[in-house]
């Protein structure tokens, strides 16, 4: 496993709508491998293998959850709005980076201490949060290039734990990594077309995938994700979505799709043929880019790497799950078509 590449992807700042730095890392790697990538006006990046129909899209999203500055207090503190499903309680006390017009500015997420909030305890919300960048006034923040609309991302972090990796935005930088590695030395399909895509704005409504779906009108689509692994203390066995160390998860259903049985069975058969451990995933409260492609009639599913603590400042994945996902995705690219 190329931990250096995953580190570069993980550490790159890319909240929804501001994916440029992630896209630059991916475009550089694609060019190094000899692929000619295209991009659209929204910011999606993709390469095309083969020609003609049928057409399959494999898509991993580049964006991560984060914030936008919505107001600068006279005292210099920043009030924010969420980009995607940020866990406010998990964000409190963590370092962030404000992507200001004059460069990156470090900050810390704060909130009113619980013993000073309402007498009745309640769940912390994003509206309770602020970002402290060490500015003593709104004017000082403005001089640093910070204002309404400035994006805010969790501070870069990545560490190699041997069998595991821990880092920022593994949802979905492990998906981007897995697709890049699957493309490395890949022969492509014998017939038809496979598009390998890196999409934008998934965390705020599958917007990049929806745009690409209308452009390409694929017959099949597979989202490639860093997905919920909640095999942690306090989770009843029947509520576990995926487990770390059990291999990539093949999606049966989620909030946005019921998987195509034909495509699901095809991906399972490829995994079995390769001897790739895998698990089936049902996620009734979450969705992926597969839902954006399903809206134009594509038969869809998802292949995901289990990741603990997604949408938090740091998440955790097992290298073997990532490597097995790479093997399975490469097999899909080279053998994309389900049997009739």
Beta strands, then each sheet from edge to edge (+ up, - down):
strand 1: 38-39
strand 2: 45-51
strand 3: 55-61
strand 4: 66-72
strand 5: 78-83
strand 6: 95-100
strand 7: 103-111
strand 8: 129-132
strand 9: 151-154
strand 10: 158-160
strand 11: 164-167
strand 12: 192-199
strand 13: 220-228
strand 14: 248-254
strand 15: 278-283
strand 16: 299-307
strand 17: 315-318
sheet 1: 1+ 2- 12+ 3+ 13+ 16+ 14- 15-
sheet 2: 4+ 5- 8+ 7- 6+ 9- 4+
sheet 3: 10+ 11- 17+
end
